[in-house]
Amino acid sequence: INAEYMGTLLLNEIFEFLAERRQNGERVPSIRFLNRLLFSANENFEMAKFFYVLTQVSSALYYKRLDQTHLFKDYDPEKKVIADTTVPELNIQVFVQRVIDLKVPKLERQDAEFLGRFLALVKPSTRDPYVSQAVFLHYMRKVQIKDQYIILGEVRKLSSELWTVLKNEEKIVARVATLGRRRMTYHDFRYLLGDVGCSMEIIDDILMRFVDIAGMEITLFFD
């Protein structure tokens, strides 16, 4: 068996693994489809939520005309002065508080704490969690690159799925009645939206953008 044949065979196997079958029968390679194969729904949601919160922080820094190292700048609590120099790392509680101090619209303390936990590293000597400036800036660059390639098609896809939710309101309400409880979780919402035909690629995006799960009762969602 020659190398060219083996290479072609390997590429075919990779395509079969990565390719998602669309409704028209066409097979299309999809990173999102691969992510669903490799990671659980909760893991994919956590990653999507992380980038969503980080994008909010990035936008706040941009509109306040602050550079990306602002959260790591030296601060004199007595003089209440922010220096031009930065520190390489922050205690996780300090990092969370500085994110909160940005006063990002609709960003709650729990979101800042989630961001801190996701970015946190642990010092081997003391086991204390901290956030590294280098790691933070690494993910900020990923957010910037991602934002450069947002296309109109993604917005249209989200709009289409939201229209699916609105058209199936009665069906969703009927499903909720079968659950027998008022308080909902992300698992419940994911099930409900999937049940009415929403794309699995967009469901997590809908939950992050439009559903505040903390203490929510289902009547608040539909009324």
N, C-alpha and C positions, 0 to 999 in steps of 0.2 A: 504494500500500500504506500503510495507516494505521499510526500508532505503536503502537496497541494490538495489532494483529496481529503486528507485528515483535517486540514485547515477548514475546508468547506464544510465537512461534517460537524466540526466543532462549532462553527458559526451558526449552522442550522439548529444545533442543540441549544445554543445560547438564545437564539431568536425564539424558539419554542417556549423557553423558560420565561423570557421577558415579555413576549407578545400577549396582548390582551385582545380577546375576540369581541369586536363591536357588534351592534345589533344587525348590521348588514352582512355579517359573516367575515368581514375583513380582519386580519390579524395585524395589530399595530403595537410596536414596542412602547412600553409606558413605565416610567420610573415610579409613578404612583402605584401602578399595579404591582411592581416588584416590592415596593414598601409594604403593601398589604400581605404579600406572601411571607416576607421576612419578619414583620413586626405585628404585634397584636393591635386591635383597634385603640386600646388605651395608650399604647406606646406611641402610635402615630398621632393621636390627639395631643398628648403631652408635648411632642416635638412641635406640632403646628401651633399650639398655644404659646410655647416659648418664643417662637419667631414673631408671633402676633404681638405679644407684650413688648418684645425688644424693638419692634418696628414703632410702637407707640413712643417708647423712650427716645429712639433715634429721631422721630419727627419733632418731639418736644425740644430736643437739643438744637435741631436745625432752626425751628421757628423762634427760639429764644436767642439765636445767634451765639450759641455756645459750642465750643469744640467738643469732640467725642471724649476727650480726656477730662472733661469738667468734673465728673463724679469722683475722680481720683486726685484732684488738686488738693494741696495742703490747705488746711483751715485752722486758723487761730481762734479758738472759742472765746478767749478773753477779749481780743480786739475785734472779733467777728469780721475777720478779713480773710479773703481767699487769695492765696499766693499763685504765682505763675508756675511754680514747680509742682510736680506730681509725685505721688507715692506709688510704688510698684504693686501694692495690694491693699485691700481694706478688710477689716473684720466684717463678717456677713451682716451683723446688725447695723453697722455704720453704713454699709452699702445700701441696705434696704431703706434706711432713713433718708439717705441722699436721693434715692429714686423718688420717694414720697415727696420730698421737698421740691421736686421739679413741678409738682402740682399738674400732672398730666391729666387732661379731662378723661373721666370714666376709668381711670386706673386706680384701683383700690389697693389697700395695704396687702391684701392676700395675693394680689398680682405681683407686687414688688417682692414679697416673700417667696413666691414661686420662682421668680426670676433669680433671686439670690441663691435659692437651693439648687437650681439647675446649673448655675455657673460655679458653685462652690467647690473648692478643693480643700483638702485636709492636710494640715501640717503633721508630718510623721512624729515629730518629737512631742507635741502637745495635744494632738488630735483636735485642734481648734479649726473650725471651718473659716475660710477666707475666700475673697473674690480677687482673682488676679487681673490686673489691668491688661496684660497681654492677651489673656483668654477673652476678656470682654471686647477688646478691639478686634480680635479675630472674628467673633460672631457679628460684630457691627459691620465689618466689611462684607460678610455674607449677606446681610440684610440689604446693603447698598447695591450689591450685584443683583440680588433677586428683584429689587424694585426697578432696576433698569430694564428688566425684561417682562414686566407686567404688560399684558396686551389686552386689547379690547375684548377679545374672545373670552377671557377669564371673567370679565365683568358680565358679559352676556350670559355666560353659563350660570353664574350665581343668580342673576335676575330670573333666568328660566326656572331654576329650582325653587326660588321663592314664590314664583307664580304657581308652581305645583303645590306648594303648601297651602296657599290661599284657596285654590280650587278644591282642595280636599279637606277643608276645615271641618265639615260635618263628619266625615269619616274619622278624622283624628279625634274629635270630641267623643265619638262613639267608642273608639278604642280606649280612650282615657277612662271612660265609665267602667270598662271591664277590668281595669287595674285596681279599682277599689281603694284608691288613696289620692290625696290632694297634692302632697309634696312629691316632686319629680327629681330624678337624677339625670345625669348626662346619658346613662345607659338607657333610661326610659325614652328620652327624647330621640336618641339615635335609632331606637327600635321603631318609634312612631313615624319618624321621617322616612326611614327605609321602607316601612310598610306601605306608604302611599306612593312609593316609586321615586323618591329623591335619589340622585346619584350619590354613591358612597364617597366619591371624590370630593363632594361639596358639602356633605352633612356636617363635618367638623367645622368648616368655615362658617356655616350658618349658626352653629351653636356658639362659637366664639364671638361673632359679631352681634348677634341679636338676642341671646338668651343669657340672663344673669341668674345663675343657678343657686346662688347663696340665699337660702331661706325662701326660695320662690314657691308659690303655690300655683297650681295649674290654672286657676281662674284668672290670675293676673296675665297669663300668656294669651288667653283668648278673648278676654273682655275688652 
